[in-house]
Amino acid sequence: MTQILIPFNNLAPAHARSKDAITAAIAGVLDRAYYLLGIELEAFEAAFAAYHGVGYAVGVANGTDAIELALRAGDIGAGDEVITVAHTAVPTVCAIESTGACPVFVDIDPVTYTLDPAQLDGALTSRTRAIIPVHLYGQAANMDAISAFAQQHDLLLVEDCAQAHGARWCGRLVGTFGQMAAFSFYPTKNLGAYGDGGAVLTNDTALAARLRRLRSYGQSARYVHDERGINSRLDEMQAAILRVKLVQLDSYNTERQMVAALYTAALSGLDVLSLPCADERAQHVYHLYVVQHPDRDTLMARLTARGVGTLIHYPIPVHRQVAYADLGWGEGSLPVTEAAARSILSLPLYIGMGDLAETTAQIVREEVLAMQGNLN
C-alpha cells in the first residue's frame, strides 16, 4: 500500500495554534457543568450573527438540520418544490426531502460550479416555493441574479453556506442575501467544530423565534409545545470551541487563499489542467481547491503513487445516486454537472500546510506533464 506523505487534509496544525484557548474554553464548560442551550451557545450565536451583520443566528446540531429547519420555518413542506443543484453533498437534498418537499435540480455554471441562474426559468412551476443555491468549494453563487429571480417569483431563498464561511459576493458576506442561510460546522469546514454542528442566520425576528422552537421539539416554553419540532441543538462544548475559532476565521481564509494562489501560479500553463476560476465579483475562500483533468482517474492514481492524497467532490451527482433514482433524473439531464463529476479532483489544502503546498504543486505539475508526454 502506498504511503500518503501529503494528506488531503490534516486538522492537527490548526488545532495546535489554538490549543490553549480551546482547552480553556472546554474547561469552562466542564466547570459550569451546563451542556445544552446555555451561555456558550448564546455567546456564539451573538458573535456569529455580528460577524455577518445580521440580527440572529440559531445554533443547531448539524448543517443538514440547518437547511431542513430553515425550510420548515419558511413553511416549506409536502407538495412544494425546491430548486437546487445536484452538484453538492447529498445533505442538501436530504434536508429538502425531510420536509416533505421535492428537490428540482438545475445545472451548474461550468466555471464556478455553482447554480446557473440562466437555468431557473426552466425549472419554475406552479409548485415552486423555494431556492437553495449552494456556495460550493468556497465560491459564492451569483447572488445578484438568484436573489432577483427569487424576489420576482416570491420564493423563499435559503443559502447553503456549508462550504463558504467568510466568502463574499460583491463585497457582501454569503449568508446575508436570503431570508435564511444554513451553515455546517463539520470539522473540515473553514469554520469547523470538533464534532457536528450547524447554524441558521436570519434578519427576521419571527423566523428566529420559530427556528428556536423547531430545534427543541417545538417548545415555546418548558413542556409547552406550539408545533411539532425536532431535537437539533448545538451543544455548549461545540459552541465554546466555535467561538474561539471564529476569531481566526478571516486569517485562516487568507491562508487558504495564499495556498490557492501558490497552486495557481505553479500549475498555470498546463493545457490539459483546468484550475479554479474565482468570479471577479466574488471573494473565494477555498474550502477546496478543485481542478479538472480529462483523465482524472489516472492522474489521481499517479498522485497517490507519489504520496499525495486527493479526493473527488463529488464523483456521483445527487441526481445519479441510486438512492435518488426514483426522482427520475436520467443520465444526460444535467450535462454540465455530469461532465464536471467525470473530471474534477480536489488537491490537498488545509491550515498549516507550510512547505507541503509547494511540494504538492511540484508533484502535480510533474505528473500532469508526464501524462501529457505520454499522450503526445
Long-range contacts (C-beta under 8 A, 24 or more apart in sequence): 2-304, 2-305, 2-307, 3-307, 4-304, 4-307, 4-308, 4-309, 5-307, 5-308, 6-307, 6-308, 6-309, 6-348, 6-356, 6-359, 6-360, 6-363, 7-309, 7-348, 8-309, 8-310, 8-311, 8-346, 8-348, 9-188, 9-309, 9-348, 9-349, 9-350, 10-350, 10-352, 10-353, 11-187, 11-188, 11-192, 11-350, 12-352, 13-350, 13-351, 13-352, 13-353, 13-354, 14-252, 14-350, 14-351, 14-352, 16-352, 17-248, 17-351, 17-352, 18-244, 18-245, 18-248, 21-244, 22-194, 22-241, 22-244, 22-245, 25-240, 25-241, 25-243, 25-244, 26-237, 26-240, 26-241, 28-240, 29-236, 29-237, 29-240, 32-236, 34-236, 35-235, 35-236, 35-237, 36-233, 36-235, 36-236, 37-216, 37-233, 38-236, 39-236, 40-236, 40-237, 40-239, 40-240, 40-243, 41-233, 41-234, 41-235, 41-236, 41-239, 43-239, 43-243, 44-234, 44-239, 44-240, 44-242, 44-243, 44-246, 45-199, 45-239, 47-243, 47-246, 48-199, 48-201, 48-242, 48-246, 49-201, 51-173, 51-246, 51-249, 52-173, 52-175, 52-176, 52-201, 53-173, 53-176, 54-175, 54-176, 54-201, 54-202, 54-203, 55-202, 55-203, 55-204, 55-205, 55-208, 56-201, 56-202, 56-203, 56-204, 56-205, 56-207, 56-208, 57-199, 57-200, 57-201, 58-199, 58-200, 58-202, 58-208, 58-211, 58-212, 58-215, 59-197, 59-198, 59-199, 59-215, 59-233, 59-234, 59-239, 60-197, 60-198, 60-199, 60-200, 60-211, 60-215, 60-232, 60-233, 60-234, 61-196, 61-197, 61-198, 61-215, 61-231, 61-232, 61-233, 61-234, 62-184, 62-186, 62-196, 62-197, 62-198, 62-232, 63-91, 63-162, 63-182, 63-183, 63-184, 63-185, 63-186, 63-198, 64-91, 64-94, 64-95, 64-98, 64-184, 64-198, 65-95, 65-198, 65-215, 65-230, 65-232, 66-95, 66-182, 66-183, 66-184, 66-198, 66-199, 66-200, 67-91, 67-92, 67-95, 67-96, 67-132, 67-158, 67-160, 67-182, 68-95, 68-96, 68-98, 68-99, 68-230, 69-200, 69-211, 69-214, 69-215, 69-230, 69-232, 70-158, 70-180, 70-181, 70-182, 70-200, 70-202, 70-211, 71-95, 71-96, 71-99, 71-101, 71-130, 71-156, 71-158, 72-99, 72-214, 73-180, 73-200, 73-207, 73-210, 73-211, 73-214, 74-130, 74-156, 74-158, 74-179, 74-180, 74-207, 76-101, 76-129, 76-130, 76-156, 77-101, 79-127, 80-127, 80-128, 80-129, 80-130, 81-125, 81-127, 81-128, 81-129, 82-128, 82-129, 82-130, 82-131, 82-132, 83-120, 83-123, 83-124, 83-128, 83-130, 83-131, 83-132, 83-155, 84-115, 84-131, 84-132, 84-133, 84-134, 84-160, 85-114, 85-115, 85-133, 85-134, 85-136, 85-337, 86-317, 86-318, 86-319, 86-320, 86-329, 86-334, 86-337, 87-113, 87-134, 87-136, 87-314, 87-317, 87-318, 87-334, 87-337, 87-340, 87-341, 88-134, 88-136, 88-160, 88-314, 88-318, 89-162, 89-313, 89-314, 90-318, 90-321, 90-323, 91-162, 91-184, 92-132, 92-134, 92-160, 92-318, 93-318, 93-324, 95-182, 96-132, 101-129, 101-130, 102-127, 102-327, 103-318, 103-327, 104-128, 105-318, 105-319, 105-329, 105-333, 105-334, 105-337, 106-334, 107-334, 107-335, 107-336, 107-337, 108-334, 108-336, 108-337, 108-340, 109-142, 109-336, 110-336, 110-339, 110-340, 111-277, 111-279, 112-136, 112-139, 112-141, 112-142, 112-277, 112-279, 112-282, 113-137, 113-139, 113-290, 113-340, 113-344, 114-139, 114-140, 114-141, 114-142, 115-141, 115-142, 115-146, 116-336, 117-142, 117-145, 117-146, 117-149, 120-146, 120-149, 121-149, 124-153, 128-153, 128-155, 129-155, 129-156, 130-155, 130-156, 130-157, 130-158, 131-155, 131-156, 131-157, 131-158, 132-158, 132-159, 132-160, 133-157, 133-159, 133-160, 134-160, 134-162, 134-163, 135-159, 135-160, 135-161, 135-163, 135-164, 135-167, 135-174, 136-163, 136-164, 137-163, 137-276, 137-284, 137-286, 137-287, 137-288, 137-289, 137-290, 137-313, 138-163, 138-164, 138-167, 138-190, 138-256, 138-284, 138-285, 138-286, 138-287, 138-288, 139-164, 139-167, 139-276, 139-278, 139-279, 139-282, 139-284, 140-164, 140-167, 140-168, 140-169, 140-174, 140-279, 140-282, 140-283, 140-284, 141-169, 141-174, 142-169, 142-279, 142-281, 143-169, 143-170, 143-172, 143-174, 143-177, 144-169, 144-170, 144-281, 146-177, 147-177, 147-178, 150-178, 156-180, 158-182, 162-186, 162-189, 163-189, 163-190, 163-287, 163-288, 164-190, 164-285, 164-287, 165-189, 165-190, 165-191, 165-249, 165-253, 165-285, 165-287, 166-190, 166-191, 166-249, 166-250, 166-253, 166-285, 167-282, 167-283, 167-284, 167-285, 168-282, 168-283, 169-281, 169-282, 169-283, 170-281, 170-282, 171-283, 175-201, 176-201, 179-204, 179-207, 180-204, 180-207, 180-211, 185-234, 185-238, 185-242, 189-287, 190-249, 190-252, 190-253, 190-256, 190-285, 190-287, 191-242, 191-245, 191-246, 191-249, 192-245, 193-238, 193-241, 193-242, 194-237, 194-238, 194-241, 195-237, 195-238, 196-238, 197-234, 197-235, 197-238, 197-239, 197-242, 198-232, 198-234, 199-234, 252-351, 253-285, 253-286, 255-351, 256-285, 256-286, 256-287, 256-349, 256-351, 257-284, 257-285, 257-286, 259-286, 259-289, 259-349, 259-353, 259-357, 260-284, 260-286, 260-289, 260-349, 262-357, 262-358, 262-361, 263-289, 263-347, 263-349, 263-357, 263-360, 263-361, 263-364, 266-358, 266-361, 266-362, 266-364, 266-365, 267-291, 267-361, 267-364, 267-365, 267-368, 270-365, 270-368, 270-369, 270-372, 271-372, 272-368, 272-371, 272-372, 272-375, 273-364, 273-368, 274-343, 286-349, 288-313, 288-346, 288-349, 289-346, 289-347, 289-349, 290-344, 290-345, 290-346, 290-347, 291-344, 291-345, 291-347, 291-364, 292-340, 292-343, 292-344, 292-345, 293-343, 293-345, 293-368, 294-343, 295-371, 296-342, 296-343, 296-344, 296-345, 298-371, 299-345, 299-367, 299-368, 299-371, 300-345, 302-367, 302-370, 302-371, 303-363, 303-364, 303-367, 306-363, 306-367, 308-347, 308-348, 308-360, 308-363, 308-364, 309-348, 310-345, 310-346, 310-347, 310-348, 311-345, 311-346, 312-341, 312-344, 312-345, 312-346, 313-344, 313-346, 314-341, 315-341, 316-341, 317-341
